Amino acid sequence: MENKVKLSSQDGLVLEVQKEVAIKSHLISTIIEDTGLEEEIPLPNVKFNILKKVMQYCEMHKDDNPPEIEKPLRSTNMAEIVDQKDADFIDIGNLEELFDIILAANYLDIKSLLELSCAKVATFIKNKTPEEIRKTFNIQNDLTQEEEQQIREENKWAEETS
C-alpha cells in the first residue's frame, strides 16, 4: 500500500494510482513531498472521469518524458506530430472533454499533456477560415460587416500565401 496514492476528485470519488504514475504531475509530486502518501490528496478542480483519463496518460509516460511538440504544427494529423500512442490517446471528438483535459493538465502541472491537448485544439484551427473556426467551437460572430472588413484589410498579410 505504501506505493499507492489516493486522489480525491471534484465529485468526491477517489482514484488510487501508483506513486510513480501520480508524480508525473508536479502538483501531486509537491504535495507528496510535503505530506507523504498516507493522506488522500484532494483535487477539487478535476472531475473523476477526467482524472482517470489524465492518470492513463501519466501511466503511459511513467518511464519517459515525451519530447516537446514542434511548433508551428506541420500537420492537422496528430500521428504526424506525436507518437502514435499519444495521437490515439488525444483522439477526442468531444471538445468539452478536451477542454477539461487542458484545464486538468494545467492545474496538475503536467506540461507534456498540456502541450498535447493544446496541439489537438490547434489541429481544429489550422488551415481553417474564421467562419469554420466559429462553427467548430460554436462561437457567435458579434462583428458587423464593416468591422469584419476593416479587420480583414488590416490583416491582409495573414491571409497571403507564399
Secondary structure, 3 states (H helix, E strand, C coil): CCCEEEEECCCCCEEEEEHHHHCCCHHHHHHHHHHCCCCCEECCCCCHHHHHHHHHHHHHCCCCCCCCCCCCCCCCCHHHCCCHHHHHHCCCCCHHHHHHHHHHHHHHCCHHHHHHHHHHHHHHHCCCCHHHHHHHHCCCCCCCHHHHHHHHHHCHHHHCCC
